[in-house]
């Protein structure tokens, strides 16, 4: 079973020896999308007959792998498919190697560090290692934080277009957790523009009072990265200036994670 994507207007070809494998092949096409899609759009993309695709989408929807939007014409990934993706990330066979990189970073900077992924409108902790310092904040793997008040969350949002961000956040109100939480969409857009210029993001007591965080994305050859790496510490130990001093170590660790995941960018991308 394979998906063949050709350049130009040639359709993606969905192959499979059995109906089940053809459904899986269709899911791979759907999983690569960063916005909702329609039956007609898939017909044009794949070249499959409309009745065939309609039947396949009905099967996936009935099993909770796809979700039909309120307009009745567009689809998005379902809860069951998202949970499958999250479990794969949390329990990946590369988890041990990732944890070694995380431990080395904690030892180098002396503060708690975590690896995250984007899920819906939230940031999910894939792994976390606490520092040995007496004052620290406990967040276990599987914990979730709203993207708008998370350092890596802002980086994930920065990969989207403004229209995609607004569409996503329309269903996830910008809840206020601390006096520093950004709750205005225009203010968040300005913050994200700064994040895009800098290549890193900060959470300056925006989710938990007294906690500062700096994060970067794990480099990838794909269009978007879905893995972030961050350092967190109480503001009495980690000022903004000190966090920026940790940035080179954070970027080195992110590159090491990219190598483990098989997403290490080529030399030209690394220099850009």
N, C-alpha and C positions, 0 to 999 in steps of 0.2 A: 504494500500500500504506500502510495506517495502522493504528494501534491506537487504539481509542476506549475510554477509561475513564470510566465513568459513576459518579455518586455513588450511595450506597445499595447495594442488593444486585444491581443490574443488572450483567451480566457484561462483562468486557473483550471487545471484538469484534476478532477477528483477521481481517484482510482481505488479499487479495493476488490479482493476476491470474494468477499461476502457482503451482504447488506450491512452488517455490523461494522465492518472496516470502512465502508463508504460513509457511514454516519460519523465515524471517528475522523475520517479525512475532512468531512465538512466542518466538524468541530474545530479542527486545526485552522481552517480558513477563518472561522468566526472568532477564534481566540486571538487572532492577529489584529482584530479591528479595535480602534480606539473610540468608536462612537456607535450609536444604534444603527441598525441596518434593516432593510425591507426585503420582502420576498423578491420583488422585481429587481432590486439591486443585485441580489445573489444570482438570479437568472442571468443577468448581463455579465456578471463576473465569472461565473462557472460554465455557462453555456448549457447547463442541464435543463431539461423540460420543466416548465412551471409546475405541472401536477406532481412530478417526481420530487422537486424541492419542497413543495408545499407539504407533501406527506412526510418527508424527512423532518421538516421543522416541527410538524405536529408531534411526531414521536419524541423529539428532543424536549419540546415544551412540556409534554405530559409527564416526563421523567424529572422535571425540575432543572434540567440542564440549560434551558433557555427561558427567558421571561418576555412575555408580550407587553409592550408599552400600552399606555392608556388610549392611544389613538387607534389601537387594533391593527395597525399596519406595520409597525416597527418592532424589532426584537432587540434584546440585549442578553448578556450572559445571565444565567439563573443562579440562585443561591447554591445549588448543589455543585455546579461547575466551579464556582468561586471557592467553595470550601475544599474541593478536590485540589485546586491549585495551591491553596494555602497549606494544606496538609503536606503536599509534595515539598513545598519550601521549608516547612518546619522540620520535616523528617527526611530531608534529602540525604543521600549517601555521602554528600560532600560536607555534611554538618560538622564532622570531626575536624576536617581540615580548616573549615571556616573558624571553628572555635579556637584552634591554635593561633591563627592570625589575630583573633580578638584578644586572646590572652597576652600575646606579645605586645599589642598596642597598650593594653592596660598596664603592663609592666613598664613600658616606655614612658607613658604620660602620668601614671600614678592615679588615674581617675577611672570611674566606671565608663564602659563603652558598650554600644549595642549595634546590632545589625537589624535593619528593618526592610519591610516590603510595603507596597501600596495595595490596599484592598478596599474597593469602593471609594469612600471619601475619608478613609482612616489609614493610619500608619499602624502596621502590625509588627511587633517585636519578634524577629526570628530567633535571635540569640542575644544574651546579655551577660556581661561579666562585671561583678561589682569590684570596686577597689577595696583595699584593706583599711582605708581611712575610717576614723570613728564615726563621722557624720556622712550619711549617704541615703539615697532614695531607692527603695526597692520596687522594681518593675520586672515581672517575670516574662519569659518567652510566651507569646500568645496574647500578651496585653495589647490593648489598642488605644490609640490617641488620635483625636481629630487632626486632620492634616493642617488646618489653618494655624494651629498653635504648636506645631512641631517643626524642628529644623529640617529634618529629611522630608517631612510632609510638604513643606514649601518648595523643596527641590523637585519633588514628584509633580506638584502642581505647575511648576515653572516649565515643565516639558510640554504642557498642553497649550493650545491656543486660548486666547481670552474667552472666546465663545464656548469652548469645551469646559473651561473652568467655571464659568457662570452657570452653564447647564448642570454641571455636577453639584455645585454648591447651592443651587436653587432647592435641592432636595435635602440639603444638610446645612441648616442655619448655623451661622458663625457664633457658637455659644461662647459666652464670656466666663472664663475660669479665674482670671486674676485681673487686676487693674491694667496690666500690660497686654492682655489678649486683644488681637485685632478683630473687630467685629463688623467693620465696614468694608464692603466689597471694593470700593475705590481705593481705600487705604491698603487693602491686601494686594491689589494690582500693583500699586507703587512699590510695595515691599518685594513682590515677586520680580519686578523689573530690576531691582537692585540685586536680588539673588542671581538672576541670569547674568548680570554684568560681573559679579564677583566669582561665581562658580562654587560658592558655599553658602550656607544659611545659618542663622542663629535663632535660637529660642531663648529670648531674654525674659525669663520669668513669665512666660505666656501661658503655660499649662499648670505649672506648680510654683507657688511663691518660693523664692529663694533658690531656684534651680536655673542654671544657665547651660545651654547646649550648643555645640557647633557640629554641623554635619556636612557630608559630601555624598555624591552619588558614586556608586561603583561603576567604573567605565564599562562600556559595552560596544560591540560592533553593530548592534541593532539600533533602530531608530530611537528607542527610549530605554532607559534603565529602570528596572523595578527592584533595585536593591540599594539601600543607603547604609552609611556607616556614620556613627556619631559618638561624641564624647560628652558626658554629662557630669556636672559637679555643682555643689552649693556655691553661691556667688561669693561667699567669704573666702573660698579657695580659688575660684575660677572667674576672673574678670574677663571682659571682652578682649582686652589686650593680651592676656595670657592665653586665651582660647585661640587667638590668631597665631600665636607662637607654636601651638600644637598642630597647625594646619598641615605643614609638610609631613609630619608623622602620620596624620590622618589620611593624607593622599597616598602615601606609600602603602599603607595597609589596604586602602581601597583598590589599588592596582594589584596587590597580592590576591585579594578576593576575586578580582576579575580573572586572573590567571587560573584560579581554582575552578571557577564556573565556566571556563572556556570562552570568556568574553573579552579577553585582553585586546584593546584596540591596537591597530597597526601603528608604526612609528610616526607616520604623518599625522594621525589623529591625536596621538599622545602629545605631539609638539604643538598642536593647534590650541 
